[in-house]
Amino acid sequence: MNQTDTAVIIINPTSGRERAPRYLPLLREVLEKRYDYVLVRETEKAGDASDFARDAASHHFNIVCMGGDGTINEVINGMMQVESPSVFSFIPFGTVNDLARALHIPRSPRGAIRMLETAEETKIDVGRVNGRYFINIVAAGLIPEAVSQVSIKEKTLFGSLAYFMKGLQAIPRQKSYHFLIETEEGPTIRMASPLMAAMLTDSAGSFRNLLPPEDRNKGVIKLALFRELDWLRLLRQGPLLLAGLQMGPDLLSVVNVKKARISVAEGEELWTNVDGDRGPSFPLDLEILPDRLPIFVPLRRKNESLHAPQALQFIGEHFRRAVAERLAAIETLTELHESERPNLSDETRKTIFDYLLEQRKKEDHTEEAQK
């Protein structure tokens, strides 16, 4: 971690169910070993984080954000307004924390703070849509609109399963939009799709590995256009999505773009969701800014690799964590009073429980393979 004179902590005190301030003393303790001065700026309203970040970046101070995806996006938008060598880092306090997932930053506040003791600096891409910056995703369609209605309580209880359930409820009402994609790199693309996602990472809504490995981290925006979503496809691909495994090509097409204008057919009105918050409506002007943001990430040891036994163990642990997380969510769901439960049809509930039963079987098979 580079030595600089000053670090500015931008904290949203309401993040993580108001847990963020509890970790401020530990963060200060870690940062004071690296910086001569540590300043704290506490947000009180929307826009504060962006203003604080712009001011800190203009003075070339490094910036540490304590907040969820929305606060992180605000800080990024403030930093991008000035040319600055300021290095960004963050302590995740959201319920999704997609950027932390993508960068392998610990999603526990204590772990992320301790990570800063040995962190290394790298650079990540930043996207721009209609003049607004983003570091993860711009999504559009009925399902992004539906998942934006997931309550904080549902996200806290069920994690990514809450998004999956909202998506299930939205399927009967879905419609395809007629997208026109004009790029400088290739021919004009016309495609009908119920769901479009312009992605910089492979994680969205806490779902991991949405993109094939060959389509990641290439200094481009990955434009994912999903095919018609029906129950048969969702039952086939849903378990993979929930477990964080790669989905099949029959569910989505991916187009790499560096700069594009995307519009919808005349008479169609469509808004976007940008890094978890409401974004601009179509048409969209998308652009990638490669290696635009210096950021601290976990130190990677040279020649790090997974040999067969370690890889098998990693896969087993991955399945166990995924299944345990879903089982805990469903157990909580069944214990809730009827008035507190999400409004799910019997068919939807059966789908979820069938999925969990199948995942239990996979977990047993994985354990047998490890033996």
KEGU-164344 format. One record per residue (C-alpha): x, y, z; residue number from 1. Coordinates in pm, 1 decimal. Layout:
+----------+----------+----------+------+
!        x !        y !        z ! resi !
+----------+----------+----------+------+
!        X !        Y !        Z !  NUM !
...
+----------+----------+----------+------+
***
This chain:
+----------+----------+----------+------+
!        x !        y !        z ! resi !
+----------+----------+----------+------+
!      0.0 !      0.0 !      0.0 !    1 !
!    149.1 !    332.7 !   -104.8 !    2 !
!    250.3 !    588.4 !    153.1 !    3 !
!     72.8 !    921.3 !    110.2 !    4 !
!     16.0 !   1203.2 !    355.1 !    5 !
!   -361.3 !   1196.4 !    387.2 !    6 !
!   -653.7 !    955.7 !    367.0 !    7 !
!  -1015.6 !   1068.9 !    374.3 !    8 !
!  -1279.0 !    830.9 !    509.8 !    9 !
!  -1622.9 !    892.8 !    359.7 !   10 !
!  -1877.8 !    712.3 !    575.7 !   11 !
!  -2250.0 !    663.6 !    533.3 !   12 !
!  -2361.8 !    615.6 !    896.8 !   13 !
!  -2683.6 !    439.5 !    792.6 !   14 !
!  -2506.2 !    169.6 !    588.7 !   15 !
!  -2516.1 !   -190.6 !    703.9 !   16 !
!  -2816.0 !   -124.3 !    926.3 !   17 !
!  -2619.7 !    156.7 !   1092.3 !   18 !
!  -2324.9 !    -72.8 !   1169.8 !   19 !
!  -2066.9 !    128.6 !    976.0 !   20 !
!  -1973.2 !    369.0 !   1260.8 !   21 !
!  -1883.7 !     72.6 !   1484.9 !   22 !
!  -1591.1 !    -12.4 !   1256.9 !   23 !
!  -1459.6 !    343.0 !   1228.8 !   24 !
!  -1209.6 !    309.5 !   1519.8 !   25 !
!  -1055.1 !     -5.1 !   1369.0 !   26 !
!  -1031.0 !    155.8 !   1025.4 !   27 !
!   -862.7 !    463.3 !   1171.8 !   28 !
!   -617.9 !    242.4 !   1359.6 !   29 !
!   -518.0 !     62.4 !   1037.9 !   30 !
!   -495.1 !    377.9 !    827.2 !   31 !
!   -296.1 !    574.7 !   1083.7 !   32 !
!    -12.8 !    325.1 !   1037.4 !   33 !
!      6.6 !    431.6 !    671.9 !   34 !
!    -93.2 !    797.5 !    667.7 !   35 !
!     13.6 !   1108.7 !    853.8 !   36 !
!   -342.2 !   1240.3 !    853.3 !   37 !
!   -676.0 !   1059.0 !    853.2 !   38 !
!   -985.7 !   1273.1 !    800.7 !   39 !
!  -1347.4 !   1159.6 !    839.3 !   40 !
!  -1640.9 !   1297.9 !    638.0 !   41 !
!  -1988.5 !   1173.9 !    734.9 !   42 !
!  -2272.6 !   1190.5 !    482.6 !   43 !
!  -2608.0 !   1335.9 !    581.8 !   44 !
!  -2794.8 !   1342.4 !    251.9 !   45 !
!  -2779.6 !   1227.0 !   -108.6 !   46 !
!  -2493.8 !   1391.1 !   -296.0 !   47 !
!  -2270.2 !   1440.1 !      6.3 !   48 !
!  -2049.1 !   1142.3 !    -77.9 !   49 !
!  -1994.3 !   1272.3 !   -430.8 !   50 !
!  -1907.8 !   1622.7 !   -305.9 !   51 !
!  -1667.2 !   1489.2 !    -41.5 !   52 !
!  -1495.3 !   1262.0 !   -294.0 !   53 !
!  -1453.5 !   1538.0 !   -552.2 !   54 !
!  -1298.4 !   1765.8 !   -291.9 !   55 !
!  -1062.1 !   1494.0 !   -162.6 !   56 !
!   -955.6 !   1390.0 !   -513.9 !   57 !
!   -884.1 !   1751.6 !   -609.5 !   58 !
!   -632.8 !   1758.9 !   -321.1 !   59 !
!   -487.6 !   1421.4 !   -428.0 !   60 !
!   -592.5 !   1255.9 !   -101.2 !   61 !
!   -658.5 !    881.8 !   -100.1 !   62 !
!  -1020.9 !    791.9 !    -33.6 !   63 !
!  -1176.9 !    513.5 !    173.3 !   64 !
!  -1552.4 !    466.8 !    140.9 !   65 !
!  -1760.3 !    297.4 !    410.8 !   66 !
!  -2097.0 !    217.4 !    256.7 !   67 !
!  -2305.9 !      7.7 !     22.5 !   68 !
!  -2313.3 !     -1.0 !   -357.9 !   69 !
!  -2505.7 !    327.2 !   -377.6 !   70 !
!  -2256.8 !    518.7 !   -163.0 !   71 !
!  -1964.9 !    364.3 !   -354.6 !   72 !
!  -2119.0 !    477.6 !   -682.6 !   73 !
!  -2158.2 !    831.1 !   -545.6 !   74 !
!  -1792.4 !    840.9 !   -440.2 !   75 !
!  -1678.8 !    713.8 !   -782.4 !   76 !
!  -1885.5 !    982.7 !   -954.7 !   77 !
!  -1722.2 !   1248.1 !   -738.3 !   78 !
!  -1369.2 !   1119.5 !   -803.1 !   79 !
!  -1419.7 !   1098.5 !  -1179.4 !   80 !
!  -1499.1 !   1469.4 !  -1203.3 !   81 !
!  -1132.4 !   1562.1 !  -1153.9 !   82 !
!   -802.8 !   1433.0 !  -1289.7 !   83 !
!   -632.2 !   1290.6 !   -983.4 !   84 !
!   -391.4 !   1014.6 !   -873.4 !   85 !
!   -606.8 !    949.4 !   -565.0 !   86 !
!   -639.6 !    579.4 !   -485.6 !   87 !
!   -982.1 !    444.8 !   -394.1 !   88 !
!  -1064.6 !    173.7 !   -141.6 !   89 !
!  -1385.2 !     72.5 !     29.3 !   90 !
!  -1529.2 !   -119.4 !    322.1 !   91 !
!  -1848.2 !   -290.5 !    199.4 !   92 !
!  -2162.8 !   -240.9 !    406.7 !   93 !
!  -2429.3 !   -312.2 !    146.9 !   94 !
!  -2650.8 !   -618.2 !    113.7 !   95 !
!  -2518.0 !   -701.3 !   -233.9 !   96 !
!  -2159.7 !   -566.2 !   -254.0 !   97 !
!  -2107.4 !   -661.4 !   -618.3 !   98 !
!  -1778.6 !   -473.6 !   -658.3 !   99 !
!  -1633.7 !   -649.3 !   -354.0 !  100 !
!  -1734.2 !   -984.9 !   -498.9 !  101 !
!  -1578.3 !   -904.8 !   -834.7 !  102 !
!  -1248.5 !   -785.0 !   -683.0 !  103 !
!  -1230.0 !  -1063.5 !   -419.5 !  104 !
!  -1236.5 !   -807.2 !   -139.8 !  105 !
!  -1363.1 !   -956.1 !    189.9 !  106 !
!  -1730.7 !   -874.8 !    231.3 !  107 !
!  -1705.5 !   -864.1 !    608.9 !  108 !
!  -1616.5 !   -511.8 !    728.0 !  109 !
!  -1342.7 !   -637.9 !    959.4 !  110 !
!  -1189.4 !   -850.4 !    684.6 !  111 !
!  -1194.0 !   -563.4 !    434.3 !  112 !
!  -1028.9 !   -330.4 !    687.5 !  113 !
!   -755.0 !   -581.5 !    768.2 !  114 !
!   -703.1 !   -635.7 !    395.8 !  115 !
!   -584.8 !   -273.6 !    370.4 !  116 !
!   -279.5 !   -357.7 !    582.6 !  117 !
!   -124.4 !   -550.1 !    292.1 !  118 !
!   -331.7 !   -432.7 !     -5.0 !  119 !
!   -178.1 !   -365.6 !   -344.4 !  120 !
!   -274.6 !    -98.4 !   -594.2 !  121 !
!   -425.6 !   -183.3 !   -929.9 !  122 !
!   -650.5 !     -5.9 !  -1180.0 !  123 !
!  -1002.1 !    -93.5 !  -1288.8 !  124 !
!  -1224.7 !     19.5 !  -1573.2 !  125 !
!  -1499.2 !    274.8 !  -1521.2 !  126 !
!  -1805.5 !    304.3 !  -1743.9 !  127 !
!  -1998.1 !    613.6 !  -1840.1 !  128 !
!  -2365.2 !    625.8 !  -1936.8 !  129 !
!  -2524.8 !    955.8 !  -2039.5 !  130 !
!  -2260.9 !   1144.5 !  -1841.7 !  131 !
!  -2296.7 !    932.3 !  -1527.3 !  132 !
!  -2020.1 !    696.0 !  -1413.7 !  133 !
!  -2060.8 !    334.0 !  -1305.8 !  134 !
!  -1827.9 !     57.2 !  -1195.0 !  135 !
!  -2049.0 !   -249.8 !  -1221.0 !  136 !
!  -2367.4 !   -257.9 !  -1426.7 !  137 !
!  -2633.3 !    -72.8 !  -1621.7 !  138 !
!  -2942.7 !   -293.3 !  -1648.3 !  139 !
!  -3279.1 !   -243.3 !  -1816.7 !  140 !
!  -3596.0 !   -447.4 !  -1843.5 !  141 !
!  -3884.5 !   -569.3 !  -1631.7 !  142 !
!  -3671.2 !   -784.2 !  -1401.6 !  143 !
!  -3426.2 !   -502.9 !  -1304.0 !  144 !
!  -3734.4 !   -293.1 !  -1232.8 !  145 !
!  -3877.5 !   -572.6 !  -1020.0 !  146 !
!  -3560.6 !   -641.7 !   -821.4 !  147 !
!  -3523.7 !   -271.9 !   -746.7 !  148 !
!  -3836.7 !   -318.8 !   -536.3 !  149 !
!  -3667.9 !   -575.9 !   -309.7 !  150 !
!  -3689.0 !   -440.4 !     43.9 !  151 !
!  -3387.5 !   -401.7 !    271.2 !  152 !
!  -3539.8 !   -664.0 !    501.9 !  153 !
!  -3572.7 !   -915.1 !    216.2 !  154 !
!  -3214.2 !   -850.8 !    100.2 !  155 !
!  -3086.1 !   -893.1 !    454.6 !  156 !
!  -3275.5 !  -1218.5 !    508.9 !  157 !
!  -3235.9 !  -1387.0 !    172.1 !  158 !
!  -2942.8 !  -1225.3 !    -12.1 !  159 !
!  -2940.6 !  -1306.8 !   -384.4 !  160 !
!  -3236.9 !  -1542.5 !   -334.2 !  161 !
!  -3454.9 !  -1234.0 !   -278.2 !  162 !
!  -3367.1 !  -1110.2 !   -627.9 !  163 !
!  -3433.5 !  -1453.0 !   -773.6 !  164 !
!  -3780.1 !  -1462.8 !   -613.7 !  165 !
!  -3867.1 !  -1114.8 !   -742.7 !  166 !
!  -3747.6 !  -1219.3 !  -1087.1 !  167 !
!  -3973.7 !  -1523.8 !  -1077.6 !  168 !
!  -4270.5 !  -1304.3 !   -993.9 !  169 !
!  -4191.6 !  -1072.3 !  -1285.9 !  170 !
!  -4168.3 !  -1341.4 !  -1555.5 !  171 !
!  -4542.6 !  -1359.3 !  -1637.2 !  172 !
!  -4542.8 !   -981.8 !  -1697.7 !  173 !
!  -4223.2 !   -961.5 !  -1901.0 !  174 !
!  -4205.5 !   -813.4 !  -2249.5 !  175 !
!  -3927.8 !   -788.9 !  -2502.3 !  176 !
!  -3785.0 !   -453.4 !  -2607.4 !  177 !
!  -3641.2 !   -390.5 !  -2951.1 !  178 !
!  -3284.2 !   -272.9 !  -2898.6 !  179 !
!  -3079.6 !    -94.8 !  -3162.9 !  180 !
!  -2706.7 !   -103.4 !  -3081.4 !  181 !
!  -2479.4 !    123.6 !  -3284.1 !  182 !
!  -2105.0 !     90.5 !  -3224.2 !  183 !
!  -1783.8 !    229.3 !  -3372.2 !  184 !
!  -1624.3 !   -116.1 !  -3379.2 !  185 !
!  -1872.8 !   -312.5 !  -3584.1 !  186 !
!  -2209.4 !   -336.4 !  -3760.5 !  187 !
!  -2537.3 !   -215.5 !  -3616.4 !  188 !
!  -2707.8 !   -481.5 !  -3404.3 !  189 !
!  -3083.0 !   -522.8 !  -3373.1 !  190 !
!  -3216.1 !   -762.3 !  -3112.1 !  191 !
!  -3534.1 !   -816.3 !  -2913.6 !  192 !
!  -3470.9 !   -894.9 !  -2547.6 !  193 !
!  -3659.5 !   -870.7 !  -2217.5 !  194 !
!  -3340.1 !   -789.0 !  -2027.5 !  195 !
!  -3023.1 !   -597.3 !  -2117.0 !  196 !
!  -2719.8 !   -560.5 !  -1891.2 !  197 !
!  -2408.0 !   -355.6 !  -1969.6 !  198 !
!  -2148.5 !   -507.6 !  -1735.1 !  199 !
!  -1795.9 !   -423.2 !  -1624.7 !  200 !
!  -1765.0 !   -719.2 !  -1385.9 !  201 !
!  -1904.2 !  -1071.7 !  -1376.9 !  202 !
!  -2120.1 !  -1011.8 !  -1068.8 !  203 !
!  -2458.7 !   -843.6 !  -1051.8 !  204 !
!  -2723.3 !   -847.7 !   -782.0 !  205 !
!  -2487.2 !  -1080.2 !   -586.9 !  206 !
!  -2508.7 !  -1336.9 !   -867.8 !  207 !
!  -2154.8 !  -1440.8 !   -960.0 !  208 !
!  -2005.4 !  -1560.6 !  -1288.9 !  209 !
!  -2281.0 !  -1422.4 !  -1510.1 !  210 !
!  -2032.3 !  -1386.1 !  -1795.4 !  211 !
!  -1815.4 !  -1652.9 !  -1958.7 !  212 !
!  -1448.7 !  -1631.0 !  -1846.0 !  213 !
!  -1329.4 !  -1527.2 !  -2191.2 !  214 !
!  -1558.3 !  -1223.5 !  -2185.7 !  215 !
!  -1421.4 !  -1074.1 !  -1861.3 !  216 !
!  -1169.0 !   -798.8 !  -1789.9 !  217 !
!  -1076.3 !   -693.1 !  -2141.9 !  218 !
!  -1117.5 !   -317.9 !  -2125.1 !  219 !
!  -1463.6 !   -337.5 !  -2280.5 !  220 !
!  -1824.4 !   -315.4 !  -2171.9 !  221 !
!  -1985.4 !   -658.6 !  -2183.3 !  222 !
!  -2332.7 !   -606.7 !  -2326.0 !  223 !
!  -2541.5 !   -906.1 !  -2219.1 !  224 !
!  -2875.5 !   -951.3 !  -2394.5 !  225 !
!  -3092.3 !  -1219.0 !  -2240.6 !  226 !
!  -3321.8 !  -1435.5 !  -2445.8 !  227 !
!  -3691.5 !  -1481.1 !  -2373.0 !  228 !
!  -3722.0 !  -1595.4 !  -2011.8 !  229 !
!  -3962.6 !  -1882.1 !  -1956.7 !  230 !
!  -4017.7 !  -2130.5 !  -1677.2 !  231 !
!  -3839.8 !  -2413.3 !  -1858.3 !  232 !
!  -3522.9 !  -2209.0 !  -1917.0 !  233 !
!  -3530.4 !  -2065.8 !  -1567.7 !  234 !
!  -3566.9 !  -2406.8 !  -1405.4 !  235 !
!  -3270.0 !  -2527.1 !  -1610.0 !  236 !
!  -3046.1 !  -2226.6 !  -1549.6 !  237 !
!  -3175.7 !  -2090.4 !  -1216.7 !  238 !
!  -2984.5 !  -2335.6 !   -994.2 !  239 !
!  -2659.3 !  -2249.0 !  -1173.8 !  240 !
!  -2730.9 !  -1880.1 !  -1127.3 !  241 !
!  -2800.6 !  -1917.7 !   -755.9 !  242 !
!  -2494.8 !  -2135.2 !   -697.7 !  243 !
!  -2266.9 !  -1884.9 !   -870.4 !  244 !
!  -2188.1 !  -2116.3 !  -1162.2 !  245 !
!  -2171.0 !  -2037.3 !  -1533.2 !  246 !
!  -2500.9 !  -2016.8 !  -1721.7 !  247 !
!  -2549.1 !  -2170.6 !  -2063.8 !  248 !
!  -2545.3 !  -1981.2 !  -2396.6 !  249 !
!  -2913.3 !  -2052.5 !  -2451.5 !  250 !
!  -2991.1 !  -1786.1 !  -2191.0 !  251 !
!  -2787.2 !  -1488.4 !  -2310.7 !  252 !
!  -2573.5 !  -1339.1 !  -2587.3 !  253 !
!  -2272.1 !  -1118.9 !  -2507.9 !  254 !
!  -2144.0 !   -834.1 !  -2726.8 !  255 !
!  -1821.5 !   -650.6 !  -2639.6 !  256 !
!  -1830.2 !   -273.9 !  -2698.8 !  257 !
!  -1604.0 !     18.3 !  -2615.9 !  258 !
!  -1845.2 !    289.3 !  -2716.3 !  259 !
!  -2207.1 !    246.6 !  -2818.7 !  260 !
!  -2539.4 !    419.9 !  -2857.6 !  261 !
!  -2832.5 !    202.4 !  -2758.9 !  262 !
!  -3191.5 !    294.9 !  -2833.3 !  263 !
!  -3528.2 !    122.1 !  -2823.6 !  264 !
!  -3805.2 !    121.0 !  -3080.2 !  265 !
!  -4028.3 !    423.1 !  -3116.7 !  266 !
!  -4306.8 !    413.1 !  -2860.8 !  267 !
!  -4112.4 !    198.7 !  -2615.9 !  268 !
!  -4016.4 !    369.7 !  -2289.7 !  269 !
!  -3747.9 !    211.2 !  -2076.5 !  270 !
!  -3547.5 !    326.3 !  -1774.5 !  271 !
!  -3223.1 !    183.5 !  -1642.5 !  272 !
!  -3082.2 !     71.0 !  -1311.4 !  273 !
!  -2722.6 !    191.1 !  -1260.3 !  274 !
!  -2517.9 !     16.0 !   -990.9 !  275 !
!  -2836.7 !    -54.3 !   -796.7 !  276 !
!  -3002.6 !    287.4 !   -829.7 !  277 !
!  -3242.1 !    434.0 !  -1085.4 !  278 !
!  -3055.8 !    558.6 !  -1390.7 !  279 !
!  -3132.3 !    743.8 !  -1715.5 !  280 !
!  -3390.3 !    640.0 !  -1973.6 !  281 !
!  -3312.2 !    534.8 !  -2330.3 !  282 !
!  -3141.8 !    621.5 !  -2558.1 !  283 !
!  -2810.8 !    548.1 !  -2384.9 !  284 !
!  -2461.9 !    663.1 !  -2473.8 !  285 !
!  -2223.1 !    405.9 !  -2326.3 !  286 !
!  -1846.4 !    437.0 !  -2305.2 !  287 !
!  -1563.2 !    249.6 !  -2133.6 !  288 !
!  -1277.0 !    432.2 !  -1961.1 !  289 !
!  -1004.5 !    165.2 !  -1935.2 !  290 !
!   -788.3 !    154.4 !  -1622.0 !  291 !
!   -941.5 !    481.2 !  -1506.7 !  292 !
!   -964.9 !    417.9 !  -1131.6 !  293 !
!   -667.8 !    333.3 !   -904.7 !  294 !
!   -792.6 !    101.3 !   -631.4 !  295 !
!   -656.3 !   -108.9 !   -346.9 !  296 !
!   -727.1 !   -483.3 !   -371.1 !  297 !
!   -605.9 !   -792.0 !   -179.9 !  298 !
!   -239.1 !   -872.8 !   -230.2 !  299 !
!   -194.4 !  -1160.1 !   -474.8 !  300 !
!     96.8 !  -1392.3 !   -419.8 !  301 !
!    308.4 !  -1466.0 !   -724.9 !  302 !
!    267.4 !  -1804.9 !   -891.9 !  303 !
!    -57.1 !  -1859.3 !   -705.2 !  304 !
!   -241.6 !  -2150.8 !   -858.3 !  305 !
!   -486.7 !  -2422.7 !   -766.3 !  306 !
!   -363.6 !  -2778.5 !   -810.3 !  307 !
!   -613.9 !  -3060.6 !   -848.5 !  308 !
!   -666.5 !  -3147.4 !   -478.0 !  309 !
!   -694.3 !  -2780.5 !   -379.6 !  310 !
!   -926.2 !  -2711.0 !   -672.2 !  311 !
!  -1152.9 !  -2999.3 !   -572.4 !  312 !
!  -1157.4 !  -2875.4 !   -215.2 !  313 !
!  -1236.5 !  -2522.1 !   -334.8 !  314 !
!  -1530.8 !  -2647.8 !   -543.3 !  315 !
!  -1663.0 !  -2847.9 !   -249.4 !  316 !
!  -1639.4 !  -2554.1 !    -13.6 !  317 !
!  -1803.5 !  -2330.8 !   -273.5 !  318 !
!  -2102.6 !  -2563.0 !   -300.6 !  319 !
!  -2133.7 !  -2599.5 !     75.7 !  320 !
!  -2133.3 !  -2223.8 !    129.3 !  321 !
!  -2385.2 !  -2166.7 !   -148.8 !  322 !
!  -2620.3 !  -2438.6 !    -27.2 !  323 !
!  -2590.2 !  -2340.1 !    339.2 !  324 !
!  -2673.1 !  -1980.9 !    248.7 !  325 !
!  -2986.2 !  -2081.4 !     56.0 !  326 !
!  -3099.7 !  -2331.0 !    320.9 !  327 !
!  -3066.4 !  -2072.9 !    593.9 !  328 !
!  -3270.8 !  -1829.5 !    386.9 !  329 !
!  -3548.2 !  -2080.2 !    326.7 !  330 !
!  -3554.2 !  -2186.8 !    691.3 !  331 !
!  -3592.1 !  -1822.1 !    788.1 !  332 !
!  -3868.7 !  -1786.2 !    530.6 !  333 !
!  -4064.1 !  -2078.3 !    677.1 !  334 !
!  -4028.2 !  -1941.0 !   1030.8 !  335 !
!  -4157.6 !  -1596.5 !    946.8 !  336 !
!  -4512.3 !  -1505.9 !   1035.5 !  337 !
!  -4739.6 !  -1529.7 !    732.3 !  338 !
!  -4781.1 !  -1150.3 !    718.3 !  339 !
!  -4402.5 !  -1105.0 !    692.9 !  340 !
!  -4341.2 !  -1353.7 !    413.2 !  341 !
!  -4282.2 !  -1241.6 !     54.0 !  342 !
!  -4591.8 !  -1282.1 !   -162.0 !  343 !
!  -4499.9 !  -1602.3 !   -348.3 !  344 !
!  -4727.0 !  -1840.9 !   -531.6 !  345 !
!  -4732.7 !  -2207.9 !   -434.1 !  346 !
!  -4564.0 !  -2287.5 !   -766.8 !  347 !
!  -4279.7 !  -2045.7 !   -693.1 !  348 !
!  -4228.6 !  -2185.5 !   -344.8 !  349 !
!  -4219.1 !  -2540.1 !   -483.0 !  350 !
!  -3959.3 !  -2434.7 !   -742.1 !  351 !
!  -3733.8 !  -2290.6 !   -472.1 !  352 !
!  -3762.5 !  -2594.0 !   -245.5 !  353 !
!  -3702.0 !  -2832.7 !   -537.0 !  354 !
!  -3390.9 !  -2634.8 !   -619.5 !  355 !
!  -3261.0 !  -2662.8 !   -263.0 !  356 !
!  -3323.7 !  -3037.1 !   -258.8 !  357 !
!  -3126.0 !  -3075.4 !   -580.4 !  358 !
!  -2841.0 !  -2864.5 !   -437.7 !  359 !
!  -2830.6 !  -3085.7 !   -129.2 !  360 !
!  -2782.3 !  -3387.6 !   -355.4 !  361 !
!  -2502.2 !  -3208.3 !   -542.3 !  362 !
!  -2336.7 !  -3124.0 !   -213.2 !  363 !
!  -2345.9 !  -3491.7 !   -111.3 !  364 !
!  -2195.2 !  -3593.3 !   -445.8 !  365 !
!  -1919.9 !  -3332.6 !   -407.3 !  366 !
!  -1832.7 !  -3461.6 !    -61.5 !  367 !
!  -1816.8 !  -3818.1 !   -193.2 !  368 !
!  -1585.0 !  -3703.6 !   -475.3 !  369 !
!  -1355.4 !  -3536.1 !   -221.8 !  370 !
!  -1327.1 !  -3861.0 !    -28.8 !  371 !
+----------+----------+----------+------+
***
